[in-house]
Amino acid sequence: MEVVLRKYGNSTVAVLPPAVLKNLGIKAGQSMILKTTDEHTITLSPKRKFSLADMLAQCDPKAPPPVDMALWDVARPAGQEVW
């Protein structure tokens, strides 16, 4: 499908036809992620919303804590922390 780039204020926009928006399940005002490649292609995908349950499901509760975590116990205040 061919689209024409248009000037909109100081920006340039690509207009997506309503059928494309409906097919992809996206709408005006929705946050998207835009990526470009070295081959000069553009990928536009919906910004994913994570829930706490989604993030916790990716964690391994048996994994050891990071090595540098011990530094938190002996670190000196760097600003105006309340003790």
URURKA-V261803 format. One record per helix or strand. SS is the DSSP state (H for helix, E for strand). FROM is the first residue (numbers start at 1). TO is the last residue. Records with the same first field share a line. If there is no record, write none. Layout:
SS=FROM-TO + FROM-TO
This chain:
E=5-8 + 11-14 + 32-36 + 42-46
H=18-24 + 52-57 + 67-74
